[in-house]
Amino acid sequence: MSPAQQVWTVGICVLGTVAMRFLPFLAFGRGRRTPEFVRYLGRALPAAVFGMLVVYSLKDVSLVSGGHGVPEVIGIAVTVGP
């Protein structure tokens, strides 16, 4: 990839990121109430994402061979922590 293509690629990525960051402020500006569905997603999605990450991380763990999932259990215990 040439330097010009690299600059264009980075520039487009920056513009896309900035647009996605400011879009909610433009769509739900001051004086407007945030739709109930969007508020529901704000409450429900964080737990759903963490659940998906746990399932994805543990999908290939075998309890009948190797370490029997001990490293994964230790990792979860350290992450959840006291």
C-alpha positions, 0 to 999 in steps of 0.5 A: 500500500502506498503512503497516499493510500495509507493516509486516505485509509487512516483519514476515512477511518478517523472520519467514520469514527468521529461520525459515529461518536457524534451521531447520537448527539445529533439524533438525540439532541437537547430537549428531546427524550431518548426513545425507550427502545434505545434506553432499554438497549443501554441497560440490556446490551452490556450484560449481553456482551459480557455473557457472549464473551464468557461463552466465546471464551469457554466454548473450546474448554474440555473438562475431560482432557488436559488441564480439565479447564483449571486455567480457565477457572483460575482466569475467571476467578481472577477476573471476577475477583473479590 
